[in-house]
Amino acid sequence: MLEVPSVVLEALERRASLEGKTLEELAVEAVLNYCGISGPEVKAEVHVKLCEKYLREGEELLAKEEYVQASEKFWGSASQAVKALAAKRGLELRSHGELHSLIVELARGSGDPEIRRLWQSAGTLRQNSCEKWLPPEMVEENAEDVKKLVEKLRELLEQ
């Protein structure tokens, strides 16, 4: 864990929010840029690693019955999986609208409309992380949908 002054953390949080990124994502990108490391495969791997991390953390939070925080982690996992596919294609997604557009493209291109439905489950978790209105059973079921989505997106990433 990195300790930074609150003014720096607040600035980073504002920047991450504006760019539709997590703090970790923003920090890793800064390190890659600082070290001169680039390329679609590296960027895709960053997103895959974050996806896996957020899945693990989501599972741990579900086990603790911390449903709001779990919702945020599962949403993060889904969005990182989509960003991994975008990065592999040389794209950088900078908004939720761009995430949704790529999902539509992926569902059509793969012939798998379930990708869109599973993505909507992830979006519901995102909303729940802000509004705290889903019952625990729905969080758990939507988390299962996110795991299915991530698996489908991993398969596309390997193609």
Secondary structure, DSSP 8 states (H G I E B T S, - for coil): -----HHHHHHHHHHHHHHT--HHHHHHHHHHHHHT---HHHHHHHHHHHHHHHHHHHHHHHHTT-HHHHHHHHHHHHHHHHHHHHHHTT----SHHHHHHHHHHHHHHHT-THHHHHHHHHHHHHHHHHH--S-HHHHHHHHHHHHHHHHHHHHHHH-
